[in-house]
Amino acid sequence: MNLLQERSSAGKAQVVGITCDSVYALKAWADDLGGVSFPLCADFWPHGAVSSAYGVLNTEIGRPDRSIFVIDREGVIRYIDLHQLREVPDEAEIAEELEKLA
């Protein structure tokens, strides 16, 4: 994700991480990584409201499915990547979509 943030900066895009974890859990995660270069948002309360709005909240386990959305300035979703927990998203493909927004 840091690589995507670096590449999207030139394309006038913003990478944002959103999870159902608390602010404290997000801070601990970012600290474990040595920091992150993009904002993290806690979709903690009401639990999963943002994830539900985008259709990725897995209510059986109480967290969103792994997903990446590219959304333009008008709020139109231009790209969606859904992947399993251990899968690595195709950053080149996502970067290509981000560059289209420039």
Summary of the structure (lengths in Angstrom):
residues: 102
radius of gyration: 13.7
end to end distance: 18.7
largest distance: 38.6
contacts: 244
relative contact order: 0.19
helix: 32%
strand: 21%
